[in-house]
């Protein structure tokens, strides 16, 4: 009976151990499956992202081509308008040049008359300045002459004063 119980206990322990190992194996399998699912999910997300990026790149390329085509058409229209504008401008410039030549001739004639008037004015101004300069020079010369006469008069007066003092001194010494 004891032996039987011992055998049953050992059998139970073996079963318990086998059950535990089976559970561990099941957990490992489930963990592997979970990792596999995560990896597949990552791959799916990466694949979707790559497809979205490819679609976005195609869309961008198409939009760029559309914009380039629109730009080319605008450029062609602008070049046509520019040619028309250039032609109109050329005609306008020719007309303006002709008018400018007429005006220039008139201005040249007027400028010549102004130059002649200005030269006459300058000649009169120079003559007036020369006259004033001469008058100023004559005034300065007169002032210098008067000053020199004053200096000479003072010297003479001083010399006479010194002579008078000397004579006075001599007379006092003789007395």
Secondary structure as UniProt FT lines:
FT   HELIX           2..174
//
